[in-house]
Amino acid sequence: MPILNKDMSLCISLAARPSNIGTRFHNYLYDLLGLNFVYKAFAPADITLAVAGIRGLPIRGAAVSMPYKEAVIPLVDVMDPSAKAIDSVNTIVNQDGVLTAYNTDYIAIARLLQDHAVPHGHSVLLRGAGGMAKAVAAALRDAGFTDVTIVARNEGTGRALADLYGFGWQADVEGSTADLIINVTPLGMAGADETAQSFDDATVAAAQVVFDVVALPSETPLITAARAAGKPVITGAEVIAIQAEEQFVLYTGVRPTAEQVREASEFSRS
C-alpha cells in the first residue's frame, strides 16, 4: 500500500458488524494495481451523519451492509437502476458531491445461480426479508424461479417481499422442505448468532442445493451441515468476491482480471 498522501482516494464500508474481508480485498487490489486508494471499514454510530460525511470529506465510495441497505435510500441523490429496481443499496459512489446508489448484490446472486447451474424449476425456501433478501428474490424471479417461499417472522416485511415478486410467505420453516434453501439472515454470522443453523438438519437433508449468503465465516453452521450431508453449496465467500469486484470497478474504473480477483479473495480470507 502506498504511503498515505493528500491525493489518495478513500473508500469505506458501513456495517453494523464490520469485518476485514472487504478491507483486505480492496487494499490488496489497490496495491497490486498501483492505485492511489485506501479502504477502511466502519460501524457508524449514526448512518445519516455517516452518509453526510461521504459527501463532505469527500469519500470516493462506500459499501453498505446490513442493516443500512434501505436506510441510506433517502440520503443519496441518484438511484441507479440496479438499486432502484429492488429498493436496496449496497454501494454508494461519490462523483463531485453527487451520491449515486447501486446494488452489486443482485449481480453476484444472478451470476452464482447461473455458474452453479441451479435448475430454475427447483422449489425454493428463502429465509430473510431484508435488503439482501430483495436482491436474492429479484435474481430468482429474473432467472425463472417461480416456486419460491419467503420465510420471515415479520409478517409485514415478509408478505411485502413475497407479494412484490409473486412468491409465497410463511413465518417459520416449520418442517417445510425445498430443492434450494437460501439463508439471507444473520444466523450463522460471526458474533451473537455464529452458532445458529438457519435451516435444520432435516431441511438440509431434503435439499438439492444449499446457499448461505453469510460471508463471515463462509463455513457457517448451515454450510458445514450441508457439506456433511454431501450437498452442493454456494457460500457467502463467493457472493462477496463478485459483489466486491463490481464495487471495485465502480470506485476505480479499473476491471481486475479473474486471477487478480481470485488472489484478492483468497488474501481477504487468509
KETILO-416375 format. One record per residue: residue in one letter; y, x, z of N, C-alpha, C in turn; residue number from 0. Coordinates in pm, whole numbers. Last residue first. Example, Ala and Ser with C-alpha at 12.3 -4.5 7.8 and 13.67 -1.06 7.14 Angstrom:
! KETILO-416375
r / n_py / n_px / n_pz / ca_py / ca_px / ca_pz / c_py / c_px / c_pz / k
S / -225 / 1285 / 708 / -106 / 1367 / 714 / 3 / 1290 / 787 / 1
A / -569 / 1319 / 780 / -450 / 1230 / 780 / -330 / 1320 / 780 / 0
! end
This chain:
! KETILO-416375
r / n_py / n_px / n_pz / ca_py / ca_px / ca_pz / c_py / c_px / c_pz / k
S / -1502 / -749 / 431 / -1574 / -633 / 485 / -1531 / -605 / 629 / 269
R / -1363 / -940 / 301 / -1463 / -987 / 396 / -1538 / -872 / 464 / 268
S / -1198 / -809 / 127 / -1137 / -904 / 219 / -1234 / -948 / 329 / 267
F / -1377 / -669 / -33 / -1295 / -597 / 64 / -1240 / -691 / 169 / 266
E / -1474 / -880 / -191 / -1566 / -806 / -103 / -1489 / -730 / 5 / 265
S / -1236 / -947 / -321 / -1305 / -1046 / -239 / -1400 / -978 / -142 / 264
A / -1179 / -715 / -462 / -1085 / -762 / -361 / -1151 / -862 / -266 / 263
E / -1401 / -705 / -635 / -1377 / -597 / -540 / -1285 / -644 / -425 / 262
R / -1357 / -942 / -781 / -1481 / -924 / -702 / -1461 / -816 / -596 / 261
V / -1114 / -881 / -903 / -1122 / -994 / -810 / -1245 / -981 / -722 / 260
Q / -1199 / -668 / -1064 / -1098 / -645 / -961 / -1097 / -757 / -857 / 259
E / -1375 / -805 / -1233 / -1426 / -699 / -1146 / -1328 / -669 / -1033 / 258
A / -1201 / -974 / -1369 / -1306 / -1033 / -1285 / -1362 / -929 / -1188 / 257
T / -863 / -842 / -1343 / -991 / -861 / -1410 / -1091 / -923 / -1314 / 256
P / -558 / -1023 / -1266 / -657 / -917 / -1244 / -786 / -946 / -1320 / 255
R / -267 / -1100 / -1418 / -403 / -1152 / -1408 / -500 / -1036 / -1386 / 254
V / 60 / -1135 / -1295 / -43 / -1041 / -1339 / -181 / -1104 / -1318 / 253
G / 252 / -1282 / -1173 / 249 / -1286 / -1318 / 145 / -1195 / -1378 / 252
T / 267 / -1302 / -894 / 297 / -1173 / -958 / 311 / -1180 / -1110 / 251
Y / 216 / -1568 / -811 / 313 / -1484 / -741 / 361 / -1367 / -826 / 250
L / 19 / -1660 / -989 / 145 / -1733 / -975 / 253 / -1647 / -910 / 249
V / -185 / -1473 / -941 / -123 / -1480 / -1074 / 12 / -1551 / -1065 / 248
F / -249 / -1539 / -676 / -204 / -1404 / -710 / -130 / -1403 / -844 / 247
Q / -351 / -1796 / -709 / -226 / -1775 / -636 / -165 / -1640 / -670 / 246
E / -587 / -1734 / -845 / -485 / -1814 / -913 / -350 / -1803 / -842 / 245
E / -717 / -1588 / -641 / -688 / -1525 / -770 / -576 / -1600 / -843 / 244
A / -748 / -1788 / -450 / -659 / -1676 / -422 / -622 / -1600 / -549 / 243
Q / -935 / -1952 / -571 / -801 / -2006 / -548 / -702 / -1895 / -516 / 242
I / -1154 / -1770 / -584 / -1095 / -1827 / -706 / -954 / -1877 / -680 / 241
A / -1198 / -1704 / -314 / -1178 / -1598 / -413 / -1109 / -1652 / -537 / 240
I / -1242 / -1947 / -188 / -1119 / -1875 / -157 / -1093 / -1763 / -257 / 239
V / -1493 / -2027 / -295 / -1372 / -2108 / -313 / -1247 / -2023 / -296 / 238
E / -1662 / -1828 / -203 / -1645 / -1847 / -347 / -1517 / -1925 / -377 / 237
A / -1645 / -1872 / 69 / -1604 / -1742 / 16 / -1580 / -1750 / -134 / 236
G / -1758 / -2120 / 105 / -1613 / -2111 / 110 / -1562 / -1977 / 60 / 235
T / -2041 / -2153 / -123 / -1973 / -2118 / 2 / -1822 / -2117 / -10 / 234
I / -2314 / -2337 / -213 / -2183 / -2294 / -261 / -2099 / -2272 / -136 / 233
V / -2673 / -2301 / -237 / -2549 / -2320 / -162 / -2428 / -2276 / -244 / 232
P / -2998 / -2441 / -263 / -2887 / -2371 / -327 / -2757 / -2402 / -253 / 231
K / -3222 / -2421 / 20 / -3134 / -2500 / -67 / -3031 / -2411 / -138 / 230
G / -3402 / -2335 / 214 / -3425 / -2300 / 74 / -3339 / -2376 / -24 / 229
A / -3347 / -2367 / 475 / -3424 / -2475 / 412 / -3449 / -2449 / 264 / 228
A / -3188 / -2151 / 521 / -3317 / -2155 / 588 / -3409 / -2261 / 527 / 227
R / -2963 / -2232 / 378 / -3040 / -2116 / 330 / -3180 / -2117 / 392 / 226
A / -2882 / -2444 / 544 / -2921 / -2469 / 405 / -3004 / -2354 / 349 / 225
A / -2816 / -2314 / 781 / -2924 / -2412 / 781 / -2974 / -2438 / 640 / 224
T / -2601 / -2160 / 686 / -2718 / -2094 / 745 / -2838 / -2188 / 743 / 223
I / -2423 / -2362 / 612 / -2477 / -2272 / 509 / -2602 / -2201 / 560 / 222
L / -2375 / -2472 / 870 / -2428 / -2554 / 761 / -2491 / -2466 / 653 / 221
P / -2267 / -2257 / 1018 / -2395 / -2316 / 1058 / -2458 / -2401 / 949 / 220
T / -2144 / -2033 / 755 / -2126 / -2133 / 860 / -2263 / -2182 / 907 / 219
E / -2068 / -1777 / 618 / -2202 / -1817 / 662 / -2187 / -1911 / 781 / 218
S / -1798 / -1738 / 607 / -1861 / -1802 / 491 / -2003 / -1848 / 523 / 217
P / -1623 / -1835 / 912 / -1702 / -1743 / 831 / -1758 / -1814 / 708 / 216
L / -1411 / -1898 / 666 / -1424 / -1803 / 776 / -1496 / -1867 / 893 / 215
A / -1416 / -2105 / 482 / -1420 / -1967 / 432 / -1441 / -1864 / 542 / 214
V / -1554 / -2416 / 412 / -1505 / -2328 / 518 / -1525 / -2183 / 474 / 213
V / -1679 / -2570 / 225 / -1556 / -2505 / 183 / -1499 / -2413 / 290 / 212
D / -2012 / -2585 / 143 / -1922 / -2582 / 258 / -1796 / -2507 / 217 / 211
F / -2273 / -2753 / -3 / -2143 / -2692 / -33 / -2058 / -2700 / 93 / 210
V / -2598 / -2768 / -125 / -2515 / -2774 / -4 / -2389 / -2691 / -27 / 209
V / -2818 / -2963 / -321 / -2717 / -2858 / -317 / -2631 / -2878 / -192 / 208
Q / -3003 / -3154 / -249 / -3039 / -3060 / -356 / -2944 / -2940 / -358 / 207
A / -3100 / -3279 / 77 / -3002 / -3243 / -26 / -3063 / -3150 / -131 / 206
A / -3273 / -3314 / 284 / -3280 / -3410 / 174 / -3189 / -3374 / 57 / 205
A / -3204 / -3116 / 465 / -3337 / -3112 / 404 / -3348 / -3204 / 283 / 204
V / -2951 / -3205 / 547 / -2963 / -3081 / 471 / -3097 / -3078 / 396 / 203
T / -3028 / -3427 / 694 / -2944 / -3446 / 575 / -2949 / -3323 / 486 / 202
A / -3171 / -3300 / 896 / -3239 / -3397 / 810 / -3160 / -3421 / 681 / 201
D / -2980 / -3139 / 1024 / -3091 / -3076 / 950 / -3160 / -3173 / 855 / 200
D / -2646 / -3276 / 972 / -2765 / -3242 / 1050 / -2877 / -3191 / 960 / 199
F / -2337 / -3125 / 884 / -2443 / -3219 / 848 / -2570 / -3178 / 922 / 198
S / -2189 / -2935 / 1030 / -2122 / -3056 / 980 / -2218 / -3163 / 928 / 197
Q / -2240 / -2785 / 1328 / -2301 / -2800 / 1196 / -2259 / -2934 / 1140 / 196
A / -2043 / -2577 / 1534 / -2075 / -2713 / 1490 / -2132 / -2712 / 1348 / 195
T / -1949 / -2337 / 1617 / -2093 / -2361 / 1635 / -2137 / -2497 / 1583 / 194
E / -1673 / -2342 / 1570 / -1756 / -2249 / 1493 / -1906 / -2271 / 1510 / 193
D / -1459 / -2485 / 1670 / -1564 / -2561 / 1603 / -1671 / -2473 / 1538 / 192
A / -1273 / -2306 / 1778 / -1333 / -2407 / 1865 / -1453 / -2475 / 1803 / 191
G / -1350 / -2034 / 1562 / -1263 / -2095 / 1662 / -1340 / -2198 / 1742 / 190
A / -1441 / -2061 / 1225 / -1421 / -1973 / 1339 / -1318 / -2033 / 1434 / 189
M / -1589 / -2374 / 1131 / -1484 / -2273 / 1115 / -1471 / -2189 / 1242 / 188
G / -1759 / -2577 / 1185 / -1819 / -2452 / 1141 / -1718 / -2341 / 1124 / 187
L / -1535 / -2820 / 1089 / -1662 / -2797 / 1155 / -1731 / -2674 / 1097 / 186
P / -1304 / -2886 / 954 / -1307 / -2757 / 1024 / -1440 / -2728 / 1093 / 185
T / -1430 / -3028 / 639 / -1370 / -3040 / 772 / -1369 / -2902 / 837 / 184
V / -1576 / -3062 / 415 / -1436 / -3027 / 397 / -1361 / -3052 / 528 / 183
N / -1896 / -3021 / 292 / -1815 / -3024 / 413 / -1674 / -2977 / 383 / 182
I / -2112 / -3203 / 92 / -1996 / -3113 / 92 / -1920 / -3131 / 223 / 181
I / -2420 / -3240 / -71 / -2343 / -3264 / 50 / -2233 / -3157 / 58 / 180
L / -2597 / -3395 / -321 / -2496 / -3292 / -297 / -2419 / -3328 / -171 / 179
D / -2776 / -3604 / -281 / -2820 / -3485 / -353 / -2727 / -3367 / -328 / 178
A / -2784 / -3743 / 52 / -2732 / -3735 / -84 / -2784 / -3608 / -148 / 177
T / -2819 / -3974 / 330 / -2854 / -3853 / 257 / -2791 / -3859 / 117 / 176
S / -2745 / -4094 / 661 / -2734 / -4102 / 516 / -2772 / -3968 / 452 / 175
G / -2737 / -4081 / 935 / -2867 / -4072 / 871 / -2864 / -4083 / 721 / 174
E / -2455 / -4092 / 985 / -2546 / -4198 / 1029 / -2679 / -4198 / 954 / 173
V / -2202 / -3990 / 914 / -2317 / -3965 / 827 / -2427 / -4066 / 856 / 172
D / -1935 / -4232 / 963 / -2022 / -4122 / 1005 / -2136 / -4105 / 905 / 171
A / -1780 / -4419 / 816 / -1721 / -4345 / 928 / -1802 / -4222 / 967 / 170
Q / -1755 / -4430 / 459 / -1821 / -4466 / 584 / -1772 / -4372 / 693 / 169
W / -1675 / -4536 / 126 / -1635 / -4475 / 254 / -1728 / -4520 / 364 / 168
G / -1691 / -4464 / -231 / -1720 / -4540 / -110 / -1672 / -4466 / 14 / 167
F / -1435 / -4430 / -491 / -1556 / -4392 / -419 / -1578 / -4483 / -298 / 166
G / -1201 / -4433 / -642 / -1307 / -4528 / -672 / -1440 / -4495 / -607 / 165
Y / -997 / -4273 / -561 / -1085 / -4221 / -666 / -1202 / -4313 / -699 / 164
L / -864 / -4425 / -372 / -786 / -4352 / -472 / -872 / -4308 / -590 / 163
D / -1061 / -4511 / -198 / -1003 / -4608 / -292 / -927 / -4538 / -404 / 162
A / -1104 / -4272 / -55 / -1212 / -4334 / -131 / -1156 / -4429 / -237 / 161
L / -854 / -4236 / 68 / -906 / -4136 / -25 / -1014 / -4194 / -114 / 160
A / -844 / -4471 / 223 / -738 / -4443 / 125 / -786 / -4341 / 22 / 159
R / -1065 / -4445 / 390 / -1064 / -4552 / 288 / -958 / -4524 / 181 / 158
G / -971 / -4222 / 542 / -1098 / -4220 / 469 / -1101 / -4323 / 358 / 157
T / -734 / -4302 / 659 / -730 / -4193 / 562 / -857 / -4188 / 479 / 156
G / -839 / -4525 / 811 / -722 / -4535 / 725 / -721 / -4427 / 617 / 155
E / -1057 / -4433 / 961 / -1079 / -4531 / 855 / -961 / -4538 / 759 / 154
N / -1158 / -4135 / 1060 / -1032 / -4209 / 1049 / -1044 / -4305 / 931 / 153
R / -1404 / -4020 / 1002 / -1391 / -4108 / 1119 / -1265 / -4192 / 1113 / 152
A / -1553 / -4007 / 688 / -1436 / -3973 / 768 / -1422 / -4071 / 883 / 151
V / -1700 / -3946 / 392 / -1736 / -3963 / 533 / -1619 / -3915 / 618 / 150
I / -1716 / -4095 / 82 / -1630 / -4019 / 173 / -1673 / -4050 / 315 / 149
T / -1958 / -4080 / -164 / -1917 / -4147 / -41 / -1834 / -4051 / 44 / 148
V / -2025 / -4127 / -505 / -1966 / -4042 / -403 / -1925 / -4127 / -283 / 147
D / -2123 / -4149 / -792 / -2190 / -4194 / -669 / -2147 / -4104 / -554 / 146
T / -1987 / -4012 / -993 / -1949 / -4150 / -962 / -2007 / -4201 / -831 / 145
F / -1871 / -3725 / -1157 / -1948 / -3778 / -1044 / -1897 / -3918 / -1010 / 144
G / -1713 / -3609 / -1354 / -1802 / -3719 / -1391 / -1890 / -3772 / -1280 / 143
A / -1517 / -3434 / -1303 / -1640 / -3377 / -1354 / -1743 / -3483 / -1390 / 142
D / -1326 / -3593 / -1187 / -1298 / -3541 / -1321 / -1421 / -3476 / -1385 / 141
R / -1448 / -3641 / -937 / -1421 / -3751 / -1031 / -1405 / -3699 / -1173 / 140
L / -1450 / -3380 / -832 / -1574 / -3455 / -851 / -1555 / -3566 / -953 / 139
A / -1176 / -3325 / -820 / -1262 / -3242 / -905 / -1395 / -3312 / -932 / 138
A / -1097 / -3518 / -633 / -1043 / -3522 / -769 / -1129 / -3442 / -865 / 137
A / -1239 / -3428 / -407 / -1264 / -3561 / -463 / -1215 / -3572 / -606 / 136
V / -1119 / -3177 / -367 / -1262 / -3187 / -397 / -1293 / -3321 / -462 / 135
A / -855 / -3250 / -311 / -883 / -3162 / -424 / -1029 / -3171 / -465 / 134
K / -897 / -3407 / -83 / -837 / -3467 / -203 / -867 / -3383 / -326 / 133
A / -992 / -3216 / 95 / -1082 / -3323 / 51 / -1029 / -3392 / -73 / 132
M / -761 / -3073 / 145 / -866 / -3009 / 65 / -965 / -3113 / 15 / 131
G / -620 / -3270 / 299 / -568 / -3219 / 174 / -673 / -3154 / 86 / 130
G / -883 / -3482 / 438 / -753 / -3417 / 439 / -713 / -3367 / 301 / 129
A / -1128 / -3591 / 491 / -1033 / -3674 / 416 / -893 / -3614 / 414 / 128
G / -1487 / -3540 / 518 / -1349 / -3497 / 536 / -1256 / -3582 / 451 / 127
R / -1770 / -3494 / 337 / -1724 / -3513 / 474 / -1585 / -3453 / 492 / 126
L / -1925 / -3653 / 88 / -1811 / -3564 / 107 / -1753 / -3589 / 245 / 125
L / -2223 / -3684 / -64 / -2158 / -3714 / 63 / -2050 / -3609 / 83 / 124
V / -2335 / -3795 / -382 / -2256 / -3700 / -303 / -2212 / -3762 / -171 / 123
S / -2587 / -3784 / -639 / -2514 / -3857 / -536 / -2448 / -3756 / -443 / 122
H / -2569 / -3638 / -965 / -2603 / -3626 / -823 / -2522 / -3725 / -738 / 121
G / -2476 / -3634 / -1220 / -2548 / -3754 / -1177 / -2590 / -3750 / -1031 / 120
H / -2378 / -3391 / -1271 / -2280 / -3491 / -1229 / -2346 / -3625 / -1196 / 119
P / -2548 / -3107 / -1139 / -2554 / -3227 / -1226 / -2457 / -3335 / -1179 / 118
V / -2397 / -2799 / -1124 / -2435 / -2912 / -1040 / -2435 / -3039 / -1126 / 117
A / -2364 / -2530 / -1215 / -2435 / -2630 / -1295 / -2486 / -2745 / -1209 / 116
H / -2205 / -2347 / -1104 / -2334 / -2367 / -1037 / -2417 / -2476 / -1106 / 115
D / -1983 / -2372 / -1270 / -2056 / -2245 / -1269 / -2194 / -2259 / -1205 / 114
Q / -1896 / -2636 / -1206 / -1943 / -2602 / -1341 / -2029 / -2476 / -1340 / 113
L / -1827 / -2614 / -942 / -1922 / -2718 / -980 / -1980 / -2688 / -1118 / 112
L / -1637 / -2405 / -970 / -1763 / -2381 / -899 / -1868 / -2487 / -931 / 111
R / -1424 / -2527 / -1106 / -1494 / -2414 / -1166 / -1630 / -2391 / -1101 / 110
A / -1345 / -2724 / -924 / -1391 / -2763 / -1057 / -1472 / -2650 / -1121 / 109
I / -1262 / -2562 / -708 / -1373 / -2655 / -692 / -1432 / -2692 / -828 / 108
A / -1045 / -2417 / -823 / -1161 / -2348 / -767 / -1282 / -2440 / -758 / 107
I / -865 / -2619 / -893 / -917 / -2530 / -996 / -1045 / -2463 / -948 / 106
Y / -808 / -2723 / -638 / -872 / -2806 / -740 / -937 / -2719 / -847 / 105
D / -669 / -2511 / -520 / -800 / -2553 / -466 / -877 / -2632 / -571 / 104
T / -421 / -2476 / -619 / -526 / -2398 / -685 / -664 / -2430 / -628 / 103
N / -145 / -2656 / -660 / -273 / -2666 / -588 / -381 / -2592 / -667 / 102
Y / 208 / -2598 / -594 / 90 / -2601 / -679 / -32 / -2629 / -593 / 101
A / 561 / -2639 / -584 / 431 / -2651 / -517 / 319 / -2666 / -619 / 100
T / 852 / -2446 / -587 / 758 / -2526 / -666 / 621 / -2522 / -600 / 99
L / 1176 / -2409 / -486 / 1039 / -2404 / -438 / 952 / -2501 / -518 / 98
V / 1435 / -2206 / -577 / 1370 / -2333 / -610 / 1222 / -2321 / -574 / 97
G / 1525 / -1949 / -533 / 1560 / -2053 / -437 / 1503 / -2189 / -465 / 96
D / 1410 / -1805 / -747 / 1557 / -1813 / -731 / 1599 / -1929 / -643 / 95
Q / 1123 / -1944 / -688 / 1190 / -1885 / -804 / 1339 / -1908 / -790 / 94
N / 851 / -1942 / -493 / 997 / -1943 / -482 / 1057 / -1870 / -602 / 93
V / 569 / -2142 / -468 / 631 / -2029 / -537 / 782 / -2047 / -534 / 92
I / 302 / -2235 / -266 / 444 / -2254 / -293 / 497 / -2127 / -358 / 91
T / -12 / -2393 / -247 / 65 / -2277 / -292 / 210 / -2317 / -316 / 90
N / -133 / -2624 / -187 / -188 / -2505 / -122 / -114 / -2379 / -161 / 89
V / -79 / -2970 / -139 / -22 / -2841 / -178 / -99 / -2728 / -110 / 88
S / -125 / -3295 / -266 / -170 / -3191 / -174 / -127 / -3055 / -228 / 87
D / -141 / -3512 / -448 / -51 / -3513 / -331 / -98 / -3416 / -223 / 86
I / -276 / -3492 / -680 / -358 / -3520 / -561 / -274 / -3521 / -434 / 85
A / -83 / -3452 / -871 / -195 / -3541 / -904 / -276 / -3579 / -781 / 84
K / 84 / -3257 / -768 / 129 / -3396 / -771 / 14 / -3493 / -792 / 83
A / -52 / -3018 / -809 / -32 / -3068 / -673 / 4 / -3216 / -671 / 82
S / -58 / -2998 / -1085 / -180 / -2968 / -1009 / -172 / -3016 / -866 / 81
P / 209 / -3046 / -1168 / 106 / -3149 / -1187 / -22 / -3124 / -1107 / 80
D / 430 / -2928 / -906 / 355 / -2903 / -1028 / 249 / -3012 / -1044 / 79
M / 708 / -3054 / -767 / 562 / -3065 / -754 / 499 / -3041 / -891 / 78
V / 995 / -2900 / -635 / 922 / -2941 / -754 / 774 / -2946 / -722 / 77
D / 1091 / -2846 / -375 / 1180 / -2903 / -476 / 1104 / -2963 / -594 / 76
V / 956 / -2922 / -43 / 968 / -2842 / -166 / 1056 / -2915 / -267 / 75
L / 924 / -3096 / 164 / 1005 / -2977 / 190 / 1025 / -2890 / 67 / 74
P / 745 / -3299 / 130 / 888 / -3333 / 127 / 981 / -3213 / 143 / 73
I / 502 / -3132 / 145 / 545 / -3201 / 22 / 693 / -3237 / 23 / 72
V / 404 / -3025 / 377 / 507 / -2949 / 306 / 564 / -3022 / 185 / 71
A / 204 / -3196 / 466 / 330 / -3193 / 541 / 440 / -3120 / 465 / 70
E / -20 / -3145 / 318 / 58 / -3265 / 285 / 195 / -3261 / 351 / 69
K / -103 / -2904 / 422 / -107 / -2923 / 278 / -32 / -3048 / 231 / 68
Y / -127 / -2826 / 688 / 7 / -2838 / 632 / 12 / -2878 / 485 / 67
P / -318 / -2744 / 878 / -308 / -2887 / 842 / -177 / -2919 / 768 / 66
M / -478 / -2582 / 602 / -480 / -2690 / 700 / -397 / -2651 / 821 / 65
S / -238 / -2375 / 414 / -370 / -2419 / 456 / -360 / -2534 / 556 / 64
V / -70 / -2224 / 154 / -60 / -2330 / 255 / -200 / -2381 / 287 / 63
A / 88 / -1924 / 60 / -33 / -2005 / 60 / -22 / -2103 / 175 / 62
A / 397 / -1857 / -91 / 324 / -1887 / 32 / 199 / -1966 / 1 / 61
G / 633 / -1618 / -231 / 535 / -1725 / -237 / 462 / -1742 / -105 / 60
R / 869 / -1467 / -181 / 828 / -1498 / -317 / 731 / -1615 / -323 / 59
I / 1136 / -1544 / 34 / 997 / -1504 / 24 / 946 / -1550 / -112 / 58
P / 1478 / -1429 / 72 / 1377 / -1523 / 22 / 1237 / -1459 / 21 / 57
L / 1499 / -1643 / 293 / 1490 / -1499 / 314 / 1520 / -1412 / 192 / 56
G / 1515 / -1922 / 234 / 1631 / -1850 / 282 / 1619 / -1700 / 288 / 55
R / 1266 / -2019 / 150 / 1383 / -2031 / 61 / 1494 / -1934 / 104 / 54
I / 1112 / -1961 / 370 / 1069 / -1915 / 237 / 1188 / -1914 / 143 / 53
G / 1246 / -2099 / 571 / 1250 / -1953 / 570 / 1207 / -1895 / 437 / 52
A / 1169 / -2356 / 521 / 1311 / -2322 / 502 / 1327 / -2170 / 495 / 51
V / 907 / -2332 / 604 / 934 / -2350 / 461 / 1080 / -2321 / 430 / 50
A / 956 / -2304 / 882 / 883 / -2200 / 808 / 911 / -2211 / 658 / 49
L / 1076 / -2540 / 955 / 1155 / -2417 / 962 / 1087 / -2305 / 882 / 48
T / 854 / -2707 / 912 / 980 / -2731 / 842 / 1066 / -2605 / 840 / 47
I / 660 / -2609 / 1088 / 638 / -2596 / 944 / 766 / -2619 / 865 / 46
D / 677 / -2414 / 1360 / 744 / -2532 / 1304 / 737 / -2521 / 1152 / 45
A / 519 / -2201 / 1406 / 548 / -2287 / 1521 / 610 / -2417 / 1475 / 44
P / 265 / -2093 / 1179 / 403 / -2137 / 1206 / 414 / -2224 / 1330 / 43
A / 98 / -1820 / 1162 / 69 / -1951 / 1220 / 204 / -2009 / 1261 / 42
F / 72 / -1607 / 872 / 146 / -1661 / 986 / 84 / -1793 / 1032 / 41
A / 3 / -1301 / 696 / -38 / -1434 / 740 / 41 / -1476 / 864 / 40
K / 147 / -1125 / 422 / 132 / -1139 / 567 / 97 / -1282 / 603 / 39
Y / 176 / -879 / 168 / 131 / -1014 / 206 / 104 / -1017 / 356 / 38
V / 390 / -719 / -69 / 315 / -715 / 57 / 288 / -858 / 100 / 37
F / 454 / -535 / -373 / 440 / -659 / -298 / 372 / -629 / -165 / 36
N / 472 / -377 / -620 / 559 / -361 / -504 / 568 / -493 / -427 / 35
L / 157 / -276 / -749 / 263 / -376 / -742 / 341 / -363 / -612 / 34
G / -74 / -132 / -829 / 54 / -66 / -816 / 173 / -160 / -813 / 33
L / -322 / -239 / -825 / -246 / -256 / -948 / -106 / -196 / -941 / 32
L / -411 / -177 / -567 / -492 / -137 / -682 / -409 / -138 / -811 / 31
D / -215 / -302 / -408 / -231 / -157 / -405 / -304 / -108 / -530 / 30
Y / -256 / -569 / -473 / -123 / -510 / -490 / -135 / -358 / -499 / 29
L / -526 / -597 / -399 / -489 / -601 / -541 / -350 / -545 / -565 / 28
Y / -500 / -573 / -119 / -590 / -484 / -193 / -550 / -479 / -341 / 27
N / -331 / -784 / -60 / -281 / -648 / -44 / -369 / -546 / -114 / 26
H / -503 / -1006 / -116 / -381 / -984 / -193 / -332 / -839 / -182 / 25
F / -718 / -961 / 70 / -741 / -985 / -72 / -616 / -948 / -153 / 24
R / -596 / -940 / 322 / -669 / -826 / 268 / -689 / -840 / 117 / 23
T / -487 / -1201 / 340 / -404 / -1083 / 356 / -469 / -961 / 293 / 22
G / -710 / -1367 / 319 / -610 / -1368 / 214 / -522 / -1244 / 220 / 21
I / -839 / -1279 / 564 / -906 / -1279 / 434 / -804 / -1273 / 320 / 20
N / -745 / -1292 / 818 / -704 / -1176 / 741 / -764 / -1176 / 600 / 19
S / -624 / -1623 / 903 / -724 / -1517 / 902 / -669 / -1401 / 821 / 18
P / -474 / -1880 / 1105 / -467 / -1777 / 1001 / -578 / -1674 / 1016 / 17
R / -485 / -2179 / 1170 / -578 / -2074 / 1213 / -578 / -1962 / 1108 / 16
A / -280 / -2310 / 1049 / -295 / -2329 / 1193 / -386 / -2222 / 1251 / 15
A / -90 / -2122 / 810 / -212 / -2189 / 851 / -214 / -2205 / 1002 / 14
L / 53 / -1977 / 542 / 87 / -2064 / 655 / -37 / -2145 / 691 / 13
S / 108 / -1650 / 411 / 25 / -1770 / 422 / 64 / -1844 / 549 / 12
I / 335 / -1480 / 182 / 281 / -1514 / 313 / 177 / -1625 / 301 / 11
C / 497 / -1204 / 24 / 422 / -1329 / 13 / 354 / -1354 / 147 / 10
L / 780 / -1020 / -70 / 695 / -1065 / 40 / 629 / -1197 / 3 / 9
S / 857 / -740 / -267 / 843 / -886 / -261 / 743 / -922 / -152 / 8
M / 1080 / -470 / -210 / 944 / -523 / -202 / 946 / -675 / -193 / 7
D / 1322 / -351 / -196 / 1292 / -423 / -319 / 1153 / -489 / -319 / 6
K / 1331 / -210 / 41 / 1418 / -327 / 27 / 1387 / -410 / -96 / 5
N / 994 / -129 / 148 / 1125 / -95 / 95 / 1202 / -223 / 65 / 4
L / 706 / 21 / 288 / 797 / -93 / 283 / 936 / -50 / 237 / 3
I / 505 / 221 / 77 / 589 / 213 / 196 / 685 / 96 / 180 / 2
P / 223 / 58 / -84 / 345 / 138 / -85 / 421 / 123 / 46 / 1
M / -119 / 85 / 0 / 0 / 0 / 0 / 124 / 88 / 0 / 0
! end
